[in-house]
Amino acid sequence: MKHSGKASLAALKLIGLSGTAVLVLLAVAFLGKIVGEFVLGLAGVLVGLWVLFTIFTFYFFRDPDARTPEGPNLVIAPGHGKVDTIDATTEPEFMGGECQRISIFLSVFNVHVQNAPVTGRIAFFKHSPGQYLNAMNADCAKFNENVLVGIESVEPRDAKVGLRLIAGLIARRIVPFIAQNDAVRRGERISLIQFGSRVDVYLPKNATVKVKLGDRVVGGETVLASF
């Protein structure tokens, strides 16, 4: 007869679909049990790794109070790390041309809070997006994300000191605490760069550099230069 057996076929299809669904659920439950037991078996390891990560994170984001030296016409290191470049360069945006550069590399083991190198006013502030190349390269600022901060100092009056905060391969975020026209004091906290990074300091040609290549400097404490 016409259409004979179609109902049975429909029933078989539903039975087949329901059977497949049951098998899938059983398979998921079986795999879930295996995965669950595996994860529970690693619970101690996972908790241990989390504890280590927590300790390292607190260590990395440590923020000691700087013992900023007193004295006239001093330029203090803005960051903790190693001086690996001292040279003459050109910085046209704030310094207006030729100047001196002191570059400080911050490893993941250094303090990553930055301090104002001089007392003055934030006269220039510019964020430039970019790449995240290895900050061990002193010229990475040409390509990497960075923030250029220009300070007009109070002592000596109106002297320009530039500061470039540079992201690195691991450092993916620069967190400024200041904005244009803010007043800052020497040694005051001004920013945070997360994980390995670099800080460039731009000085007028008449500034006298007080550090040498390879020196380890402490942000807010070490005298970089004087006028």
C-alpha positions in Angstrom: 0.0 0.0 0.0 1.0 3.6 -0.6 3.4 5.0 2.0 3.4 1.7 3.8 6.3 1.4 6.2 7.1 5.1 6.4 5.9 5.3 10.0 8.2 2.5 10.9 11.1 4.2 9.2 10.3 7.4 11.1 10.3 5.4 14.3 13.6 3.8 13.5 15.1 7.2 12.7 14.0 8.5 16.1 15.2 5.4 17.8 18.6 5.8 16.0 18.9 9.5 16.9 17.9 8.9 20.5 20.4 6.0 20.7 23.1 8.2 19.3 22.3 10.9 21.8 22.5 8.4 24.6 25.9 7.1 23.4 27.2 10.7 23.1 26.1 11.5 26.6 27.7 8.3 27.9 30.9 9.1 26.1 30.9 12.7 27.4 30.3 11.4 31.0 33.1 8.8 30.6 35.5 11.4 29.3 34.4 13.8 31.9 35.1 11.3 34.6 38.6 10.6 33.2 39.4 14.3 32.8 37.9 15.1 36.2 40.1 12.4 37.8 43.1 13.6 35.9 42.5 17.3 37.0 41.9 16.2 40.6 45.1 14.1 40.5 46.9 17.3 39.5 45.2 19.5 42.1 48.2 19.7 44.3 50.5 20.7 41.4 48.0 23.3 40.1 47.6 24.8 43.5 51.4 24.9 44.0 51.8 26.6 40.6 49.2 29.1 41.5 50.9 29.8 44.9 54.2 30.3 43.1 52.5 32.7 40.5 50.9 34.6 43.4 54.3 35.0 45.2 56.0 36.1 42.0 53.2 38.6 41.1 53.5 40.2 44.5 57.3 40.3 44.1 57.1 41.7 40.6 54.6 44.5 41.6 56.6 45.5 44.7 56.8 49.2 45.2 59.5 50.3 47.7 59.6 53.9 48.9 62.5 55.8 47.3 65.1 57.5 49.4 65.5 60.4 47.1 68.7 62.4 47.6 68.6 66.1 48.4 70.7 68.6 46.4 70.4 71.2 43.7 70.2 70.5 40.0 70.1 66.7 40.2 68.6 64.2 37.8 67.5 61.0 39.4 67.1 57.6 37.8 63.5 57.1 36.8 63.7 53.3 36.7 65.4 50.3 38.4 67.7 48.4 36.1 71.0 48.4 34.2 72.4 51.3 32.2 73.3 49.8 28.8 73.3 52.9 26.6 74.8 56.4 27.0 75.0 58.3 23.7 74.0 61.4 21.8 70.8 61.2 19.9 68.0 63.3 18.4 64.6 63.7 20.0 62.6 66.2 18.0 59.2 66.1 19.7 60.0 67.5 23.1 63.8 68.0 23.4 63.7 69.8 20.0 66.8 68.2 18.5 70.2 66.9 19.6 70.4 65.7 23.2 72.0 63.1 25.4 70.4 59.7 26.1 70.7 57.3 29.0 68.9 54.1 28.5 68.0 51.7 31.3 66.9 48.1 30.7 64.5 46.7 33.2 64.4 42.9 33.5 61.5 40.9 34.9 63.3 40.9 38.2 63.5 44.6 38.6 61.0 47.0 40.3 58.8 48.3 37.5 57.4 51.4 39.1 59.0 54.6 37.6 59.9 57.8 39.4 60.1 61.4 38.3 63.7 62.3 37.6 63.3 66.0 38.4 60.8 68.3 40.0 58.7 70.2 37.5 55.7 70.2 35.2 54.6 67.6 32.7 54.8 69.8 29.6 54.5 67.0 27.0 52.8 63.6 27.1 52.3 61.3 24.1 51.4 57.7 23.7 52.6 55.9 20.6 51.2 52.5 19.7 53.6 49.9 18.3 55.0 46.5 18.4 56.4 44.5 21.3 59.9 43.6 20.3 62.6 42.5 22.8 63.4 45.5 25.0 67.0 44.4 25.3 67.5 46.2 22.0 68.2 49.9 23.0 66.6 51.1 19.7 63.3 49.2 20.3 61.6 52.6 20.9 61.6 53.1 17.1 59.1 50.2 16.8 57.6 49.4 20.2 54.7 50.9 22.0 55.9 53.8 24.2 54.9 56.9 26.1 57.1 60.0 25.8 56.9 62.3 28.8 58.5 65.7 28.8 59.2 67.6 32.0 60.1 71.3 32.3 62.1 71.3 35.5 62.0 73.8 38.4 65.7 73.3 39.1 67.3 74.5 37.0 64.3 76.5 35.9 62.7 75.4 32.5 65.4 72.8 31.7 63.9 70.0 29.6 64.2 66.4 30.7 62.5 63.8 28.5 61.5 60.3 29.6 60.4 57.5 27.3 58.6 54.5 28.8 58.9 51.6 26.4 57.0 48.3 26.3 58.9 45.1 25.5 58.4 41.5 24.4 56.7 40.6 27.7 55.7 44.0 28.9 52.4 44.7 27.1 51.0 47.5 29.2 52.3 51.0 30.2 50.3 52.5 33.1 51.0 56.2 33.5 50.0 57.8 36.8 50.4 61.3 35.5 49.0 63.5 32.7 50.0 66.6 30.8 50.3 69.8 33.0 50.6 67.8 36.2 53.2 68.9 38.7 55.7 66.3 39.8 58.3 66.1 42.5 61.7 64.4 42.1 61.4 60.8 43.1 57.6 60.8 42.9 56.0 57.7 41.4 54.8 58.4 37.9 54.1 55.1 36.1 54.2 51.4 35.9 55.4 49.2 33.1 54.4 45.6 33.5 57.2 43.0 33.1 60.5 43.4 31.2 60.9 46.8 29.6 63.1 49.9 29.0 63.2 53.6 30.1 65.1 56.2 28.1 66.1 59.5 29.6 66.8 62.5 27.4 69.0 65.3 28.7 70.2 68.6 27.4 73.8 68.6 26.1 74.9 70.8 29.0 73.9 68.1 31.6 76.8 66.1 33.2 76.2 62.4 33.2 77.1 60.8 36.5 76.7 57.1 35.6 78.6 54.7 33.3 77.7 51.7 31.1 76.9 48.7 33.2 75.9 50.6 36.3 72.9 49.2 38.2 70.6 52.1 39.1 67.7 52.4 41.6 64.6 54.3 40.6 64.1 57.5 42.6 67.5 57.2 44.3 70.5 56.9 41.9 71.9 60.2 40.6 72.0 59.9 36.8 73.2 63.4 36.0 73.4 67.0 37.2 73.2 70.5 35.7 
